[in-house]
Amino acid sequence: MEWFEALILGLIQGLTEFLPVSSSAHLEIGKALFGIKGEENFYFSIMVHGATVLSTLVVFWKDILKLIKGFFKFKYNEETSYIFKIFVSMIPVLIVGLLFKEHIEKLFAGNSFVFIGSMLIVTAALLFFTYFFKNKKQRDINYLDAFIIGISQAIAVVPGISRSGATIATGLINGNKKEEIAKFSFLMVLIPILGENFLDIVGGTAVSSGTPTSSLIIGFLAAFVSGLIACKTMINIVKKGKLYWFAIYCLIIGVITIFFVR
């Protein structure tokens, strides 16, 4: 992998991890355009995913520190409740990961861009729906909301379905507060991403591809910086409720992917 390919793919990962446009779809498209095979660049994927996790920690470090302090008071309080809701949101993706991991891996290995493009159009439809579906009553996220949002996250393991788009849209449809749903969406994915990467590494599924260290570093930095920008930007966009621009984008990219990407 050349350094400029790592730079572009890192930027793609950082931006699309937080924007509701499906990072998995964009990475597959990017690799296809560069002629890069995903299984040969495992460590690069680990690096850029780690970079987006780090950018999330930087953006929400005050909130995370508050949650940790509250949790270690060892009593049921607001912080403990929030952490429990995050764990509840992880149940659906845990079930999918345990029972359907092989099927999901086949979706990625199949590299069917017709399928990926179709799922991008599904993402567009979901984002459009949040624009027309107006829920005037806004409430805090409860345990049932957390579980429903978790189901959306589990569905979003399918390449082309945006994780942030699905979870944020579900929260908006639920009637959850706009200023809370983006934060919850980004925090709820930290443990699943770290856990999946850890299991892949210790499980021996990682195979070195000889990717230059310089490319790994460039990809990491690109994903981290673009992730910081995208994360902060997405929070403001959700507050304003202007997801329809991303719906238009996903629709266009989905159609292009179906007919032109091979």
Sequence and secondary structure as in RCSB ss.txt:
>XXXX:A:sequence
MEWFEALILGLIQGLTEFLPVSSSAHLEIGKALFGIKGEENFYFSIMVHGATVLSTLVVFWKDILKLIKGFFKFK
YNEETSYIFKIFVSMIPVLIVGLLFKEHIEKLFAGNSFVFIGSMLIVTAALLFFTYFFKNKKQRDINYLDAFIIG
ISQAIAVVPGISRSGATIATGLINGNKKEEIAKFSFLMVLIPILGENFLDIVGGTAVSSGTPTSSLIIGFLAAFV
SGLIACKTMINIVKKGKLYWFAIYCLIIGVITIFFVR
>XXXX:A:secstr
  HHHHHHHHHHHHHHHHTTT HHHHHHHHHHHHT  GGGGHHHHHHHHHHHHHHHHHHTHHHHHHHHHHHTT S
  HHHHHHHHHHHHHHHHHHHHHHHHHHHHHHHHHT HHHHHHHHHHHHHHHHHHHH      B   HHHHHHHH
HHHHHTTSTTS HHHHHHHHHHHHTB HHHHHHHHHHTTHHHHHHHHHHHHHTT        HHHHHHHHHHHHH
HHHHHHHHHHHHHHHT  HHHHHHHHHHHHHHHHH  
